[in-house]
Amino acid sequence: MSVLIYFCFDWPKEAMGDALFNNAKTNEAGGIYLFTDHQHAALYIEKHTQRMTAFGAKNIICKIFDVNDKLTKITYGYL
């Protein structure tokens, strides 16, 4: 089963970097990443959290979700 990681963090105004989504009014940024399994997702969380902390991100929230493959296929999602 595929798994999804949700990241959200407070992004300092002075930091420059890529984010898949952001809210300039609240200085929040984050992203959603798809992985083949929990093991690879957990490794990415560790690596990405260290990198974001080095850039000055605070209050980092990471959540892993199982992807509902059946519903994703019904809505023509890509897996």
C-alpha positions as a Python dict, from the first residue, in 0.01 Angstrom:
ca = {
    (1, 'M'): (0, 0, 0),
    (2, 'S'): (125, 349, -82),
    (3, 'V'): (177, 599, 197),
    (4, 'L'): (159, 977, 204),
    (5, 'I'): (360, 1222, 415),
    (6, 'Y'): (215, 1557, 513),
    (7, 'F'): (465, 1823, 623),
    (8, 'C'): (377, 2159, 773),
    (9, 'F'): (608, 2405, 944),
    (10, 'D'): (658, 2768, 1037),
    (11, 'W'): (881, 2915, 767),
    (12, 'P'): (1094, 3214, 871),
    (13, 'K'): (1038, 3523, 654),
    (14, 'E'): (1408, 3563, 587),
    (15, 'A'): (1456, 3206, 461),
    (16, 'M'): (1449, 3130, 91),
    (17, 'G'): (1364, 2787, -41),
    (18, 'D'): (1118, 2571, -222),
    (19, 'A'): (783, 2472, -79),
    (20, 'L'): (497, 2291, -242),
    (21, 'F'): (251, 2519, -69),
    (22, 'N'): (275, 2819, 154),
    (23, 'N'): (74, 3089, 328),
    (24, 'A'): (263, 3419, 338),
    (25, 'K'): (17, 3569, 589),
    (26, 'T'): (89, 3303, 852),
    (27, 'N'): (448, 3217, 747),
    (28, 'E'): (352, 2852, 704),
    (29, 'A'): (476, 2620, 434),
    (30, 'G'): (467, 2251, 364),
    (31, 'G'): (429, 1973, 117),
    (32, 'I'): (276, 1639, 40),
    (33, 'Y'): (494, 1350, -76),
    (34, 'L'): (399, 1002, -197),
    (35, 'F'): (609, 694, -114),
    (36, 'T'): (581, 325, -180),
    (37, 'D'): (601, 223, 186),
    (38, 'H'): (631, 341, 547),
    (39, 'Q'): (1004, 267, 567),
    (40, 'H'): (1096, 504, 284),
    (41, 'A'): (854, 766, 415),
    (42, 'A'): (1013, 755, 762),
    (43, 'L'): (1363, 791, 615),
    (44, 'Y'): (1251, 1094, 416),
    (45, 'I'): (1093, 1252, 722),
    (46, 'E'): (1420, 1221, 912),
    (47, 'K'): (1625, 1372, 627),
    (48, 'H'): (1375, 1646, 540),
    (49, 'T'): (1320, 1749, 904),
    (50, 'Q'): (1694, 1794, 959),
    (51, 'R'): (1722, 2000, 641),
    (52, 'M'): (1423, 2223, 722),
    (53, 'T'): (1553, 2278, 1077),
    (54, 'A'): (1888, 2390, 931),
    (55, 'F'): (1699, 2646, 719),
    (56, 'G'): (1529, 2782, 1032),
    (57, 'A'): (1190, 2611, 1007),
    (58, 'K'): (1013, 2563, 1341),
    (59, 'N'): (711, 2370, 1468),
    (60, 'I'): (758, 2099, 1208),
    (61, 'I'): (462, 1861, 1183),
    (62, 'C'): (501, 1535, 989),
    (63, 'K'): (221, 1285, 947),
    (64, 'I'): (217, 959, 753),
    (65, 'F'): (-113, 845, 603),
    (66, 'D'): (-203, 525, 418),
    (67, 'V'): (-331, 602, 70),
    (68, 'N'): (-678, 467, -4),
    (69, 'D'): (-586, 301, -334),
    (70, 'K'): (-945, 209, -421),
    (71, 'L'): (-1081, 563, -386),
    (72, 'T'): (-775, 710, -555),
    (73, 'K'): (-840, 495, -862),
    (74, 'I'): (-1209, 593, -867),
    (75, 'T'): (-1109, 960, -882),
    (76, 'Y'): (-840, 888, -1146),
    (77, 'G'): (-554, 965, -909),
    (78, 'Y'): (-204, 855, -998),
    (79, 'L'): (-36, 588, -787),
}
